[in-house]
């Protein structure tokens, strides 16, 4: 079975990303270094991005959202104000931003620093797979070291770097996803626009606003409108079989909790059934349980049921006195789950029964009642970049496709847009890259280290959206997938990991210690022993930290 350590859904453990940096007096630093410095200082002060992807980003603070999950019952008494909507003419804007991108310039350094070359060679000597590496001084555009740097290999989750950077450059760092409630006759319409970070708390915000704006007694039905994406929910490379692993969650324009359900099983009385809690719950999720409280183990799966329902099956045993066991699994129809949860919230305000839920599409005559806006794209992207959340990356890619074409967002249109982005940023290398989806969960995707560093170079441009996105990268030893890797480096290392089906990757930016240079790097390994590949990548980073 392929390794999938790096394809996570959910939260990590809050931790310290690194110590504040010591800044020599009277030395000038680049704007990119300021990001490293600010990241370290905020982490030290306790303002680092929280362990859960729905909390505020340290550089662009958002209104703090409570941790997920939250049940409908917990939230009913909370009064949460709604956000203001926004609208733009997107296809022309995205095309203009594409045309404004300037190709990255690079050249080979006159001589590779001998100490760097020796250390990198030593680091890679024990790797038995295919290896490709590039290290570049981002400020000067000098390639300090290259080893098969134009060789395109499976990047695994390093694909998320391309998706996220393309998104902030084309949609803007301040882009916010919207979820709207409209009214048409006796129907309310819940319209999703691809928010990767929508939770029950946010639907409560909408329900409270709707109840304050209209008389719910005149409403007879609830329509879910997820038509800004096409009907396909599993992307290229995503399997439909298996127990319903959360890292293969379905994408949809309207989705709660990353397209997943959390199943928590607690022991009951001895030899009696276990207690099971679902979050989110609702009429779109059906529980089938055959459990008992005694020594044993549990098997937890999800599968599609009739009419789009998600069937949750929990079978087995849990010992008495055991701590609750929580497992996250994908849902069958994310829009239907969101719709039924919203119907329950509305019912709590009206005092009646939940409205019947059906899928449809808002007409041009539908009246806007309320809008929920997500955190900025910079903040939302942290779940993909720090925690390697596949769902977030796919939502972002399909949103790009929708905004760029004005048609329902498809993976094909998203990949085509990434091709156009690559051709603008790295015209001499673009044709060798192969994009399959937004997350990198695929056997067929191919990227080269030289191309990855080209895209990372966009972060060197002062004031660029890519520069702002660095605040959402994982930091060495901090939250997310870099938690246990080169922990002493802290905010001097901002990077993205990747692990899937024999592929191991690490790409990012290191601030050198001697002169504050910002070094872009990418180390891709396909095949071989995973632990050796990761150790070699960490040793390459350690060599850069010593410069």
N, C-alpha and C positions, 0 to 999 in steps of 0.2 A: 504493500500500500504506500503511495507517495507521501513523503514528509510534507506537512502543511503548517509547520510551526509558525510561519510568518504571516499566515492568512487568518487574522484574528477578528473576532467581533466582540465588542464589549469594552471593558475597562481594565486598566492595569492597576498598580498600587501607587499611590501618591508618594513621591520621593523627592530628594534634592538633586537637581540636575548638575550642580557644580558650584564651586566657590566663586565669589566675585573676582574679576581679573585685576591684577595690579597694573596700573597704567603709568609708565614713566612720564615725568613732567616734560613739557615742551616738545612732545613728539606728535606729529600729525598722523592720523589714522584714516583709513578709507571709510565710506559709509557702511560697507559691509561689516567692517570690524565693529562699528557702533551697534549693529544688531547682535553680534556675539556678546559685547559688553553689557548691553541692556538685558539680554536674556539671562546672563549670569547674575546680574544685580537683582533682577526681579525674582529669580529663583531663590536667592539667598534671603530675600525679604519676605518670601512666602507667597509671592504672586505668580508663581509658575502655573502654566496651564494645568488644570486639575486632572485627576486620573480618569474622569469620565469625559467622553468627547462632547457632551452637551454643556460643559461649563465654560467660563470665560477665558479668552486668550490673554496672555500677559501684556502684549503690546497694544492691542485694541480692545479695551475692556467692554464687555457686554453686560446687560442686566443678568445677575447671577441666577441660574436655573437650578432648582433642586435636583439631587441625584435621581437617576432612573433606576428601577422602574417605579411608577406610581400607579396605584389602583384608582379607579373611578371613585370608590367610597372615600379614600383618603383625601381627595382633592375637592370634593363637592363644596366644602365650606370656604374655600379659598377664593378671594376676589382678586383677579389678575387683569390688569388693563391690556387692551389690545394695541397692536402696532399699526403704524400708518402704511398704506400700500405705496408701490412705486410702479411706473410703467416706462418702457423705452421701446424704440424702434430697433430691434436687435439685428436682423440680417445685415443691414448696411453698416451698422456699428462694428460688428465682428469682422466684416470684410475690410473695413478701414483700418482696424487694429492689426489685422494680419498684414496688410500692405505696409504698415508703419514699422513692422519688425525689421531690424537690420541684421544681416548675416553676421555670425560670430567670426571674428578674425583670430587666427592662431598661427604660430610659427614655432619651429623647433629651436630650443635653446642652444647656444653655441656649444655648450658642454654640460653633460649631466653631472651633478655633484657626485663625486665618487662614493662618499659615505652613503648617500641615498641609494645609489645603484646597488651597492653591496648589501645593504640591509634588506632591500626589496627582493633581491635574488635569493638571499638566505631565507626570507619569509616564505617564498613560493617554492622552495626546493622540495618540500615535503608534500606538495599537492600533486595528486595523481590524476586529476581531471584536466579538461581543456581550460586554459586560463587566458584572459585578456585584461590588460591593465592600461590605464592612462593616468598620469599625474600632471597637473598644469598649474602654473602661476596665473591666477585669474585676472590680476590687475594688468599684467604685461602681456597676457596671451601666450606665454612661453610654455611649450610642452617640455617638462623636465624629464619625464620618463615615459616610454611607451613600449608595451609588449603586446603585439598583435592587437593594437588599440582599435583598428578598424574592423576587427572580426566580430560579426554579429552573433551573439549567443542568447540563450533563453535568459531574460533578465529577472524572471519571477516578479516579485513585488516592486522592483525598481521601476517597473512600468508606471507605478503610481506617481513617481516624480514627474514624468512627462505629462500625465493627465492633469495633475494639480497645477503645474506651472503653466501649461497651456490654458487652463481654465481661468486662472487669475489674470493672465495677460489679455485674454479675449473677453471675458465677462467683467473683469475689474475686481480689485481686491475688496471693494465694498459691496459686491453683489450679495443680495439676500434672496433666498428662496421664499416663495409665498404659498400659503394655503388659504383658500378663500371660501366664504359661505355666501351663496347667492339665493335669491328667492325668485320663483317663477310660478305664479298661481298658488296652488296649495302645496307646493313642493319646496323644500330646501335642497340646495345643491352644495355638496362638499367637494370642492375642486382642488386637487393637488397639482403642484407644479414642480415635483421632483425633490422636495426637501429630504435630504439624507438624515436629518437630525430631528425628526418630528416624533413627539412623545405624547402620552396621555395628558400630561400637564398642559401641553400646548392646545390640545383639543378642548380641555377645560376652559382655557382662556377664550377660545372661540365660542363655546357654548354659553358662557357667562355673558359675553358681549351680545350674542344673538338674543338671549332672553331679555336683555335690557333694551333692545332695539325694537322687537316686534312681539306681537301676541302669539304665543306658541299654540294656542288653542285652535287657530285656523290652519295649522299645518297638518297634512295628512300623510306625507311620505318623505323619505330622504333619498336623494339621488347622489351616488358617488360618481364623480367625473375625474377619471385619471387618463383622459384622452391626449394629454400633451406628450405622452409616450405611446409607442405602438403596443400591441397586445402581447408581445413576447416578454417573458419575465426572467428567463434564465439566459445569460449571455453566452456567447461562443466560448467553449472550453468548460462550461459549467455542466456537471452531471445532474440528471434528474432522479437517479436511483439513490440507494443508501438510506441511512436512518434519518436523514434530514439535517445534516450538519449545518451549523449556523454560518460557516464560512462560505457556503454556497447558497446564501439567501437570495430570494427573488427580488428583482428590481421592479419598481412601479412608481408612477407619478404621485401616488398617494400611498404611503406606507408608514407604519409605526414601529418604533424600536428596532430599526435596521432590518425590517422584514422578518423578525423572529418572535418567538414566544419563549419565555423563561418558565421552566417547569421545576417547581421546588417540592421535594418529597420529604416529609418529616415522619418519624415513627409515631405510631399510635400505641394503644395498649397491647400487651404481649399477645401474639397470634391474631390480633385484629388488623383490619386494613390500615395501611398508612394514610397519612393526610397529605393531600396534593393541592398545591396552589398554582394557578396559571396567571401569568402576567405578560401581555394583556390577556384579557379573557373575552367574554361576549358570545353572542349567538353564532359567530362565524367559526368558533373553535369548539370541538366536541372532544370530551375526555373519555377514554376507555381505559379502565384500570383493573388490574388483577394483582394486588399487592397484599403483603402481610408483614407484621412486625416480628421479625426473628432474624437470626443470622442468615446472611445471603447477600445477593447483589441485585442491582436494578438494571433493566434495559428500558431506555426511553427513546421513542421514535416519533416522528411525525410523517404523515402522508396525506395526499389530497383525498377529500371525501366528496360526497354529492353536493352539487350546487356551489362549488368553490369553497366549501368548508374545509378546515384543517382538522384532521383526526390526530389527536395526541394519544399515544398508547404508552402506558407505564406498567411494566410487568416485573415481578420479582419480589425481593424482600429487603428490608432495611432493619438493622439491629436496633433494639430498644435502647434509648439513651444516646443514639448516634446523632450527631449534628445534622441539620437539614442538608440535603443534597440538591444543588441547583444545576440544571442542565439547560442550555439554550439550543433551540432547534428552529429551523426555518418554518414559515407558514406557507400555505398553498396559494392564497390570494391576499396579498397585503392590502389592497384597496378595500376588500370586503371586511377585513378585520378592523381597519380604521373606521369604516362606515358604521359598523355595529357598535363600536365603542362610543362614537359620537352620538348615536341614537340613544344610548343609555344615559349619557350626560345631559342631553336635552330633556329626556324623560324625568330626570331628577329635578330639573327646573320647572317643568310643566305639571308634575304630579301625576302624569298619565303613564301609559305604556310606551315602551320604545317604538319609534316609528318603523314601519316596514322599509327595508333597504333594497335598492335596486341600482344597477349600473346604467348610466345615461350620459348625456352631454348638455352642458348649459348652452342656451341659445343667446343670441346677441341681445335679446330683450330682457334677460335675467338681470335683476337688480342686486347690486353688491350690498351685503349687510355688514360683513366684518372680514378682516384680513389678519392672518398671523404671519409675521416675518421671522425668518430664522436669524441666527447670528450671522455675521459676515462670512463670506466664502473663506477668508483666511482662517477664521476660527473653526468653521465646519470641516475644513480640510485636515485638521489635526488628527481626526480619527483615522483617516487614511494614511497619513504620513507617520504619526507616532505609533499607532496601534495596528496598522496595516489592515484596516477594515475594508474588505472587498466591496461590500454594499455601497459604502460612501463613494468609492472611486467610480463604480458603475453609474450611480445616480448622477454624479458630476458629468461624466462623459455623455450620457443621454440628454442631460439638460443643455450641454453645449450643442448637441445635434439639433435639438428643438429650437434653441435661440438662433442658431446660424441659418436654419432653413425655413423656419416658420411652419414646419410640418411636424407631426408626431415624432419624437426623438427615437431613433433607431441606433443600434450598434454600428450598422454599416455607415450611416451618416456621421457618427461620432468618429469612427476610424478614418473616414475620408478627411474630416477636419484636422485630425492629428497629422495626416500625411501633408496637408497644406501648411500646417504649422511647422513641421519638420523642414519642408522645402524652403521656408523663409528664414529659419534660424540657422540651418546647416545644409545649404543646398548641395554641397559636394558629397554629403554622406546620407542624405535623406532616402535615396532609393534603396539602400542596403538595409533599412529598418523595416520591420514587419510588426504592425500593430494589429492586435486581435480583439482586445477589449480594454477596459479602463484600469483593471486591477493587476493584470499580469497572471491571472489564474488560467494558464493555458500551457500546453506543450509546444505550441507553434509560434509564439511571439519571439521576436529577435530584435535585440538592440546591441549596439557596440559601445564600448567605454568612451570612445572619442565623441560619439553623438551625445551620450549622457552628460559628459562634461561640457559640451557646447550648450546644452539646455541649462545646466547649472550656472553657466557663465552669465545668463540673464540676471541672476541675482546680484551680480557685481555692479549693475547699472544703478546709480543713485536715484532713489525715488521710484524705482520700477515696482510693479506689483509683485514680481518674483522676489525682489529684495524683502518686501514686507512678509512674504510667505515663509521666510526662514524662521520666523517666530513660532511656526507650527511644526517644524522639523523635530524629530527625536534628538535628544542631547545625550552624549555618552554618559552612561551611568544613571540617566534620569528615567522619566516615565516611558513606558512603551517598550518597543522591541530592542532598544539599546540599553535596557536597564542593567544587564550584567556584563556589558562590553566596554573595555577601557574606561572603567568608572572614574579613574583619577582625572581624566581629561575634562569632564564636565562640558560646559558650553563652548569649549574650544573645538569640539567635534559636533557637527550637525550632519546627520546622515540618514539614509533609508536602507533598511535591510531587505533581503529577499530570499525566500526558501520555498522551493516547490519542485517535486519530481526530479531530484538529482541536480537542480540548479541552486546555487548559492551566490548571492550578490551583496555588495556593499558599495554605495556611492554617496558622495556628499562633499562637504567643505571642511577643511581643517585650517585653523589659524596657527601658523608656525610661531614658535616661541622667540626666536632670535630677532626677527625683524617685523613681526606682525603681518607677514604675507598671508593672503588667503589662497589656499591651495585646493583646487578642485580635483577630486579623485574618483575613480570607478574601478572596482575589482570584481570581475565576473568569472565564476567558475561553473562549468557544467560537467557533471560526473564526478567520481571520486567520493571519498569519505567526508561526510558533512562536517564533522567536528574539526577535521584537518583544514578544510576550506575556511571555516570561520576563524580558526586560530591564525591562519595565514593572513586573512583580511585584517584582523586586529593588529598583527605585527606590522603590516604595511602602514596602518594608521599610526602606530607607535613610532615608526620611522619618520613620518611626517611631523609628528609632534616634537621630535628632537632637532628639527632644522632651525 
